[in-house]
């Protein structure tokens, strides 16, 4: 008797939109981290940091606070995407998805290093996916 063993077949299970959104926020955070780490290797970058600059901006208490908020939001979105009720979840993801798409676009203005452009494009694709999944959810 020839019977096919069903446990050896690959299965594809449906992934809940909350899980997709959360995973995208995690991915975006990892992209931000790796882009920043690789930026340390750009000639003169460490010296600029030691001189008190964060990219083109002076590293002040205010600029570091703003940068902290910008990095805290995606971390919080990992949790909120799983726990918020669908209606609120949808709108929070759309709003922050749009905001971070704009942030990622603005980060690319004047950029010439190809690795950073690549990170930026992938980040924009992922934030666009957040907007799309959240939009289609309703």
mmCIF file of the C-alpha atoms, coordinates in Angstrom:
data_MODEL
# 
_entry.id   MODEL 
# 
loop_
_atom_site.group_PDB 
_atom_site.id 
_atom_site.type_symbol 
_atom_site.label_atom_id 
_atom_site.label_alt_id 
_atom_site.label_comp_id 
_atom_site.label_asym_id 
_atom_site.label_entity_id 
_atom_site.label_seq_id 
_atom_site.pdbx_PDB_ins_code 
_atom_site.Cartn_x 
_atom_site.Cartn_y 
_atom_site.Cartn_z 
_atom_site.occupancy 
_atom_site.B_iso_or_equiv 
_atom_site.pdbx_formal_charge 
_atom_site.auth_seq_id 
_atom_site.auth_comp_id 
_atom_site.auth_asym_id 
_atom_site.auth_atom_id 
_atom_site.pdbx_PDB_model_num 
ATOM 1   C CA . UNK A 1 1   ? 0.000   0.000  0.000  1.00 0.00 ? 1   UNK A CA 1 
ATOM 2   C CA . UNK A 1 2   ? 1.457   3.329  -1.087 1.00 0.00 ? 2   UNK A CA 1 
ATOM 3   C CA . UNK A 1 3   ? 0.268   6.166  1.083  1.00 0.00 ? 3   UNK A CA 1 
ATOM 4   C CA . UNK A 1 4   ? 1.808   9.586  1.148  1.00 0.00 ? 4   UNK A CA 1 
ATOM 5   C CA . UNK A 1 5   ? 3.155   10.694 4.505  1.00 0.00 ? 5   UNK A CA 1 
ATOM 6   C CA . UNK A 1 6   ? 1.446   14.029 5.135  1.00 0.00 ? 6   UNK A CA 1 
ATOM 7   C CA . UNK A 1 7   ? 3.877   15.032 7.871  1.00 0.00 ? 7   UNK A CA 1 
ATOM 8   C CA . UNK A 1 8   ? 6.699   15.262 5.346  1.00 0.00 ? 8   UNK A CA 1 
ATOM 9   C CA . UNK A 1 9   ? 4.864   17.767 3.125  1.00 0.00 ? 9   UNK A CA 1 
ATOM 10  C CA . UNK A 1 10  ? 5.551   21.444 3.491  1.00 0.00 ? 10  UNK A CA 1 
ATOM 11  C CA . UNK A 1 11  ? 2.662   23.335 4.969  1.00 0.00 ? 11  UNK A CA 1 
ATOM 12  C CA . UNK A 1 12  ? 1.832   26.979 4.698  1.00 0.00 ? 12  UNK A CA 1 
ATOM 13  C CA . UNK A 1 13  ? -0.262  28.467 7.426  1.00 0.00 ? 13  UNK A CA 1 
ATOM 14  C CA . UNK A 1 14  ? -2.086  31.777 7.314  1.00 0.00 ? 14  UNK A CA 1 
ATOM 15  C CA . UNK A 1 15  ? -0.286  34.476 9.290  1.00 0.00 ? 15  UNK A CA 1 
ATOM 16  C CA . UNK A 1 16  ? -2.438  36.882 11.259 1.00 0.00 ? 16  UNK A CA 1 
ATOM 17  C CA . UNK A 1 17  ? -2.140  40.526 10.167 1.00 0.00 ? 17  UNK A CA 1 
ATOM 18  C CA . UNK A 1 18  ? -1.135  41.515 13.721 1.00 0.00 ? 18  UNK A CA 1 
ATOM 19  C CA . UNK A 1 19  ? 1.837   39.154 13.504 1.00 0.00 ? 19  UNK A CA 1 
ATOM 20  C CA . UNK A 1 20  ? 2.807   40.505 10.077 1.00 0.00 ? 20  UNK A CA 1 
ATOM 21  C CA . UNK A 1 21  ? 2.709   44.089 11.346 1.00 0.00 ? 21  UNK A CA 1 
ATOM 22  C CA . UNK A 1 22  ? 4.727   43.249 14.436 1.00 0.00 ? 22  UNK A CA 1 
ATOM 23  C CA . UNK A 1 23  ? 7.331   41.368 12.370 1.00 0.00 ? 23  UNK A CA 1 
ATOM 24  C CA . UNK A 1 24  ? 7.671   44.313 9.995  1.00 0.00 ? 24  UNK A CA 1 
ATOM 25  C CA . UNK A 1 25  ? 8.322   46.692 12.912 1.00 0.00 ? 25  UNK A CA 1 
ATOM 26  C CA . UNK A 1 26  ? 10.989  44.305 14.256 1.00 0.00 ? 26  UNK A CA 1 
ATOM 27  C CA . UNK A 1 27  ? 12.579  44.148 10.798 1.00 0.00 ? 27  UNK A CA 1 
ATOM 28  C CA . UNK A 1 28  ? 12.603  47.940 10.514 1.00 0.00 ? 28  UNK A CA 1 
ATOM 29  C CA . UNK A 1 29  ? 14.308  48.250 13.891 1.00 0.00 ? 29  UNK A CA 1 
ATOM 30  C CA . UNK A 1 30  ? 16.983  45.754 12.843 1.00 0.00 ? 30  UNK A CA 1 
ATOM 31  C CA . UNK A 1 31  ? 17.553  47.632 9.593  1.00 0.00 ? 31  UNK A CA 1 
ATOM 32  C CA . UNK A 1 32  ? 17.981  50.890 11.517 1.00 0.00 ? 32  UNK A CA 1 
ATOM 33  C CA . UNK A 1 33  ? 20.475  49.274 13.878 1.00 0.00 ? 33  UNK A CA 1 
ATOM 34  C CA . UNK A 1 34  ? 22.570  47.675 11.138 1.00 0.00 ? 34  UNK A CA 1 
ATOM 35  C CA . UNK A 1 35  ? 22.579  50.817 8.968  1.00 0.00 ? 35  UNK A CA 1 
ATOM 36  C CA . UNK A 1 36  ? 23.816  52.826 11.962 1.00 0.00 ? 36  UNK A CA 1 
ATOM 37  C CA . UNK A 1 37  ? 26.468  50.249 12.871 1.00 0.00 ? 37  UNK A CA 1 
ATOM 38  C CA . UNK A 1 38  ? 27.792  50.167 9.298  1.00 0.00 ? 38  UNK A CA 1 
ATOM 39  C CA . UNK A 1 39  ? 27.851  53.967 9.298  1.00 0.00 ? 39  UNK A CA 1 
ATOM 40  C CA . UNK A 1 40  ? 30.522  53.886 12.005 1.00 0.00 ? 40  UNK A CA 1 
ATOM 41  C CA . UNK A 1 41  ? 32.915  52.587 9.345  1.00 0.00 ? 41  UNK A CA 1 
ATOM 42  C CA . UNK A 1 42  ? 32.493  55.592 7.079  1.00 0.00 ? 42  UNK A CA 1 
ATOM 43  C CA . UNK A 1 43  ? 35.695  57.636 7.059  1.00 0.00 ? 43  UNK A CA 1 
ATOM 44  C CA . UNK A 1 44  ? 35.509  60.474 9.572  1.00 0.00 ? 44  UNK A CA 1 
ATOM 45  C CA . UNK A 1 45  ? 32.248  59.303 11.166 1.00 0.00 ? 45  UNK A CA 1 
ATOM 46  C CA . UNK A 1 46  ? 33.718  58.375 14.558 1.00 0.00 ? 46  UNK A CA 1 
ATOM 47  C CA . UNK A 1 47  ? 35.631  61.670 14.668 1.00 0.00 ? 47  UNK A CA 1 
ATOM 48  C CA . UNK A 1 48  ? 32.392  63.576 13.967 1.00 0.00 ? 48  UNK A CA 1 
ATOM 49  C CA . UNK A 1 49  ? 30.693  61.674 16.783 1.00 0.00 ? 49  UNK A CA 1 
ATOM 50  C CA . UNK A 1 50  ? 33.545  62.534 19.151 1.00 0.00 ? 50  UNK A CA 1 
ATOM 51  C CA . UNK A 1 51  ? 33.138  66.177 18.128 1.00 0.00 ? 51  UNK A CA 1 
ATOM 52  C CA . UNK A 1 52  ? 29.498  65.994 19.223 1.00 0.00 ? 52  UNK A CA 1 
ATOM 53  C CA . UNK A 1 53  ? 27.640  65.421 15.952 1.00 0.00 ? 53  UNK A CA 1 
ATOM 54  C CA . UNK A 1 54  ? 24.913  62.946 15.110 1.00 0.00 ? 54  UNK A CA 1 
ATOM 55  C CA . UNK A 1 55  ? 25.072  62.858 11.331 1.00 0.00 ? 55  UNK A CA 1 
ATOM 56  C CA . UNK A 1 56  ? 24.822  66.487 10.216 1.00 0.00 ? 56  UNK A CA 1 
ATOM 57  C CA . UNK A 1 57  ? 23.182  67.611 13.478 1.00 0.00 ? 57  UNK A CA 1 
ATOM 58  C CA . UNK A 1 58  ? 24.817  68.643 16.758 1.00 0.00 ? 58  UNK A CA 1 
ATOM 59  C CA . UNK A 1 59  ? 24.247  66.049 19.465 1.00 0.00 ? 59  UNK A CA 1 
ATOM 60  C CA . UNK A 1 60  ? 22.317  68.080 22.013 1.00 0.00 ? 60  UNK A CA 1 
ATOM 61  C CA . UNK A 1 61  ? 19.975  66.930 24.724 1.00 0.00 ? 61  UNK A CA 1 
ATOM 62  C CA . UNK A 1 62  ? 17.053  67.907 22.482 1.00 0.00 ? 62  UNK A CA 1 
ATOM 63  C CA . UNK A 1 63  ? 18.337  66.157 19.339 1.00 0.00 ? 63  UNK A CA 1 
ATOM 64  C CA . UNK A 1 64  ? 19.126  62.999 21.307 1.00 0.00 ? 64  UNK A CA 1 
ATOM 65  C CA . UNK A 1 65  ? 15.642  63.105 22.852 1.00 0.00 ? 65  UNK A CA 1 
ATOM 66  C CA . UNK A 1 66  ? 14.058  63.370 19.396 1.00 0.00 ? 66  UNK A CA 1 
ATOM 67  C CA . UNK A 1 67  ? 16.247  60.517 18.105 1.00 0.00 ? 67  UNK A CA 1 
ATOM 68  C CA . UNK A 1 68  ? 15.261  58.448 21.155 1.00 0.00 ? 68  UNK A CA 1 
ATOM 69  C CA . UNK A 1 69  ? 11.557  59.001 20.521 1.00 0.00 ? 69  UNK A CA 1 
ATOM 70  C CA . UNK A 1 70  ? 12.009  58.071 16.852 1.00 0.00 ? 70  UNK A CA 1 
ATOM 71  C CA . UNK A 1 71  ? 13.632  54.779 17.890 1.00 0.00 ? 71  UNK A CA 1 
ATOM 72  C CA . UNK A 1 72  ? 11.266  54.026 20.790 1.00 0.00 ? 72  UNK A CA 1 
ATOM 73  C CA . UNK A 1 73  ? 8.140   54.208 18.617 1.00 0.00 ? 73  UNK A CA 1 
ATOM 74  C CA . UNK A 1 74  ? 9.005   51.192 16.397 1.00 0.00 ? 74  UNK A CA 1 
ATOM 75  C CA . UNK A 1 75  ? 9.916   49.180 19.511 1.00 0.00 ? 75  UNK A CA 1 
ATOM 76  C CA . UNK A 1 76  ? 6.564   50.018 21.098 1.00 0.00 ? 76  UNK A CA 1 
ATOM 77  C CA . UNK A 1 77  ? 4.801   49.245 17.793 1.00 0.00 ? 77  UNK A CA 1 
ATOM 78  C CA . UNK A 1 78  ? 6.110   45.664 17.968 1.00 0.00 ? 78  UNK A CA 1 
ATOM 79  C CA . UNK A 1 79  ? 4.042   45.234 21.144 1.00 0.00 ? 79  UNK A CA 1 
ATOM 80  C CA . UNK A 1 80  ? 1.069   47.399 20.169 1.00 0.00 ? 80  UNK A CA 1 
ATOM 81  C CA . UNK A 1 81  ? 0.646   45.630 16.818 1.00 0.00 ? 81  UNK A CA 1 
ATOM 82  C CA . UNK A 1 82  ? -0.010  42.411 18.714 1.00 0.00 ? 82  UNK A CA 1 
ATOM 83  C CA . UNK A 1 83  ? -2.097  43.776 21.587 1.00 0.00 ? 83  UNK A CA 1 
ATOM 84  C CA . UNK A 1 84  ? -4.241  46.672 20.352 1.00 0.00 ? 84  UNK A CA 1 
ATOM 85  C CA . UNK A 1 85  ? -7.826  46.056 19.304 1.00 0.00 ? 85  UNK A CA 1 
ATOM 86  C CA . UNK A 1 86  ? -8.170  45.868 15.494 1.00 0.00 ? 86  UNK A CA 1 
ATOM 87  C CA . UNK A 1 87  ? -9.707  49.300 14.823 1.00 0.00 ? 87  UNK A CA 1 
ATOM 88  C CA . UNK A 1 88  ? -7.144  51.225 16.904 1.00 0.00 ? 88  UNK A CA 1 
ATOM 89  C CA . UNK A 1 89  ? -4.372  48.910 15.712 1.00 0.00 ? 89  UNK A CA 1 
ATOM 90  C CA . UNK A 1 90  ? -5.198  49.604 12.087 1.00 0.00 ? 90  UNK A CA 1 
ATOM 91  C CA . UNK A 1 91  ? -5.084  53.390 12.467 1.00 0.00 ? 91  UNK A CA 1 
ATOM 92  C CA . UNK A 1 92  ? -1.993  53.487 14.674 1.00 0.00 ? 92  UNK A CA 1 
ATOM 93  C CA . UNK A 1 93  ? -0.124  51.365 12.122 1.00 0.00 ? 93  UNK A CA 1 
ATOM 94  C CA . UNK A 1 94  ? -1.307  53.513 9.211  1.00 0.00 ? 94  UNK A CA 1 
ATOM 95  C CA . UNK A 1 95  ? -0.320  56.750 10.974 1.00 0.00 ? 95  UNK A CA 1 
ATOM 96  C CA . UNK A 1 96  ? 3.107   55.552 12.114 1.00 0.00 ? 96  UNK A CA 1 
ATOM 97  C CA . UNK A 1 97  ? 3.663   53.703 8.831  1.00 0.00 ? 97  UNK A CA 1 
ATOM 98  C CA . UNK A 1 98  ? 3.167   56.973 6.931  1.00 0.00 ? 98  UNK A CA 1 
ATOM 99  C CA . UNK A 1 99  ? 5.301   58.919 9.435  1.00 0.00 ? 99  UNK A CA 1 
ATOM 100 C CA . UNK A 1 100 ? 8.196   56.463 9.185  1.00 0.00 ? 100 UNK A CA 1 
ATOM 101 C CA . UNK A 1 101 ? 7.937   56.304 5.392  1.00 0.00 ? 101 UNK A CA 1 
ATOM 102 C CA . UNK A 1 102 ? 8.437   60.089 5.402  1.00 0.00 ? 102 UNK A CA 1 
ATOM 103 C CA . UNK A 1 103 ? 11.290  59.813 7.937  1.00 0.00 ? 103 UNK A CA 1 
ATOM 104 C CA . UNK A 1 104 ? 13.001  57.188 5.779  1.00 0.00 ? 104 UNK A CA 1 
ATOM 105 C CA . UNK A 1 105 ? 12.587  59.300 2.637  1.00 0.00 ? 105 UNK A CA 1 
ATOM 106 C CA . UNK A 1 106 ? 14.002  62.365 4.408  1.00 0.00 ? 106 UNK A CA 1 
ATOM 107 C CA . UNK A 1 107 ? 17.006  60.318 5.589  1.00 0.00 ? 107 UNK A CA 1 
ATOM 108 C CA . UNK A 1 108 ? 17.899  59.644 1.952  1.00 0.00 ? 108 UNK A CA 1 
ATOM 109 C CA . UNK A 1 109 ? 17.919  63.287 0.840  1.00 0.00 ? 109 UNK A CA 1 
ATOM 110 C CA . UNK A 1 110 ? 21.456  64.118 -0.218 1.00 0.00 ? 110 UNK A CA 1 
ATOM 111 C CA . UNK A 1 111 ? 22.736  60.615 0.603  1.00 0.00 ? 111 UNK A CA 1 
ATOM 112 C CA . UNK A 1 112 ? 25.357  59.215 -1.784 1.00 0.00 ? 112 UNK A CA 1 
ATOM 113 C CA . UNK A 1 113 ? 26.547  56.017 -0.092 1.00 0.00 ? 113 UNK A CA 1 
ATOM 114 C CA . UNK A 1 114 ? 24.969  53.035 -1.837 1.00 0.00 ? 114 UNK A CA 1 
ATOM 115 C CA . UNK A 1 115 ? 24.736  50.811 1.272  1.00 0.00 ? 115 UNK A CA 1 
ATOM 116 C CA . UNK A 1 116 ? 22.702  53.511 3.059  1.00 0.00 ? 116 UNK A CA 1 
ATOM 117 C CA . UNK A 1 117 ? 20.461  54.017 0.028  1.00 0.00 ? 117 UNK A CA 1 
ATOM 118 C CA . UNK A 1 118 ? 19.835  50.255 -0.038 1.00 0.00 ? 118 UNK A CA 1 
ATOM 119 C CA . UNK A 1 119 ? 18.867  50.226 3.639  1.00 0.00 ? 119 UNK A CA 1 
ATOM 120 C CA . UNK A 1 120 ? 16.614  53.239 3.064  1.00 0.00 ? 120 UNK A CA 1 
ATOM 121 C CA . UNK A 1 121 ? 14.823  51.645 0.120  1.00 0.00 ? 121 UNK A CA 1 
ATOM 122 C CA . UNK A 1 122 ? 14.180  48.433 2.067  1.00 0.00 ? 122 UNK A CA 1 
ATOM 123 C CA . UNK A 1 123 ? 12.942  50.472 5.051  1.00 0.00 ? 123 UNK A CA 1 
ATOM 124 C CA . UNK A 1 124 ? 10.552  52.359 2.757  1.00 0.00 ? 124 UNK A CA 1 
ATOM 125 C CA . UNK A 1 125 ? 9.286   49.079 1.282  1.00 0.00 ? 125 UNK A CA 1 
ATOM 126 C CA . UNK A 1 126 ? 8.662   47.711 4.784  1.00 0.00 ? 126 UNK A CA 1 
ATOM 127 C CA . UNK A 1 127 ? 6.878   50.840 6.060  1.00 0.00 ? 127 UNK A CA 1 
ATOM 128 C CA . UNK A 1 128 ? 4.796   50.803 2.863  1.00 0.00 ? 128 UNK A CA 1 
ATOM 129 C CA . UNK A 1 129 ? 3.883   47.179 3.593  1.00 0.00 ? 129 UNK A CA 1 
ATOM 130 C CA . UNK A 1 130 ? 2.789   48.226 7.090  1.00 0.00 ? 130 UNK A CA 1 
ATOM 131 C CA . UNK A 1 131 ? 0.502   50.854 5.559  1.00 0.00 ? 131 UNK A CA 1 
ATOM 132 C CA . UNK A 1 132 ? -0.823  48.368 2.986  1.00 0.00 ? 132 UNK A CA 1 
ATOM 133 C CA . UNK A 1 133 ? -1.523  45.545 5.454  1.00 0.00 ? 133 UNK A CA 1 
ATOM 134 C CA . UNK A 1 134 ? -3.165  47.916 7.937  1.00 0.00 ? 134 UNK A CA 1 
ATOM 135 C CA . UNK A 1 135 ? -5.218  49.629 5.213  1.00 0.00 ? 135 UNK A CA 1 
ATOM 136 C CA . UNK A 1 136 ? -6.479  46.363 3.714  1.00 0.00 ? 136 UNK A CA 1 
ATOM 137 C CA . UNK A 1 137 ? -7.233  44.975 7.182  1.00 0.00 ? 137 UNK A CA 1 
ATOM 138 C CA . UNK A 1 138 ? -10.356 47.119 7.601  1.00 0.00 ? 138 UNK A CA 1 
# 
